[in-house]
Amino acid sequence: MSFHQILLQAATTPAAGGGGLFGSQGMSSFLMIGLVVVVFYFFMMRPQMKKQKEQTNFLSEIGKGTKIVTIGGICGKVLEVRAKSFLIEVEGGNRLQILKSAISLENSKIFNAETDDLISDKKD
């Protein structure tokens, strides 16, 4: 007996409680599975897609002179934008080539906010 025949038999043969595969218990099972999928989408997939979109937008906005921080914590200023990497200048005038995928959006935002605070403190 094949799997399809078993499903067809289960769908057409009423169980002891009445209804087949698509009876009240079957429908509640499908509703629970649907609810799990919806919860999974809104709490797991959607925020991740939003975060990925923000990261992509941030990388496309980076230009010459932008201050960035890598995932490894290296801080620098962009000197040149290349196809898949950036050439950055770090403390002491050294230059590093960094892959675009190694740029941290969150750390770069924090670094730029702290730098702006330091500049505004010096002006006061």
N, C-alpha and C positions, 0 to 999 in steps of 0.2 A: 504494500500500500504506500503510495507516495504522500508527500507532505501536503500537497494540494487537495488530495482526496480526504485526508484527515481533517483539514480545515473546513471543507465543504460539508462533511458529515457532522462536525461539531456545530456548524452554523445552522444546519437544518434539523438536527435532532434535538428536541426539547429536553432540558435537564430536569431533574426531579423538582426543582423550584420553579419550573416554567421558564420559557424563553430559551433561546439557544445561545450562541456565542455573542449575539448582539442584543441579549436581554438586558435586564436592569443591572446585573453585575458586570456584564461586558461593557456597557456604556459608562458605568462609573469608573471602570479601569481606564478606558480611553480618556475620560475627562481628567483623571488624576495624572496620566501621562502628559496630556496637553498642558495641564497646569504646571507641571514640573518643567516642561520645555519653555513656557512663557516666563517663569521665574528665573530659570537659567539664563534666558536671553537678556532680561532687564537687569539682572544683578551681576552677570559675568561678561557676556559678550558685548553689550552696548557700551558700558564704560571703557572696555578695552579698545573698542573701535574709535571711541571719542579721543582717547589718549593717543592712539596711533595717528589720528588725523592732526591733532595739535602738534605732535612731534614732526610730522611731514611739513606742516605749515611753517614751523619754526626753522627747520633746515632750509626751506626755500627762501626765507626772509634774511638769512645770514648773509652779510656782505662784508666788504673790506672795512676794517675798523671795529667790527663787532667783537665784544668781549665774550668768551665762551669758557666753559668748563667741560672737560671730558669725563667719561664714566669713571676713569681712574683717578680723577681729582686734579688733573693738570689744568692750570688756568693760563689763558693767553688771549692775544688779540689777533684776529684774522688778518693776514697780509694778502692772501690770494685764495680765490675760490676756484677749485678744479672740478672736473666731472664727478669724481667719487671721493674726493678728499679736500682738505683745507691745508694751507700752509699757514701756521700760526707762529707768532713770536711770543716767547715766554720770558720770564725774569732773566736779566743779564744779556738780553739781545740774542739769545739762541733761537733757532728756528726749528720747528718740528712739523712733519707732515702727519696729519691726523685724518683717519677715515671719517666720513660723515656719520656713519652708524655709531661712532664712539662719542658723539656729542650728547651730553645730558641736558635735557630741557629744564628739569627742576633745579639742578645745581647751577645752571647758567642764569636762571631767573634770580636765584638767591644771591649769586655773586654780583650780578648787575645791580640789585637792590642795595646790597651792602656798599658797593662802590659809589652809588649815588648818594647814600647816607654819609659816607666819608667826605665826599665833595661838598655836600651841603653843610656839614659840620665845620669844614675849613673856611667856608664863606662867612659863617656867623661870628 
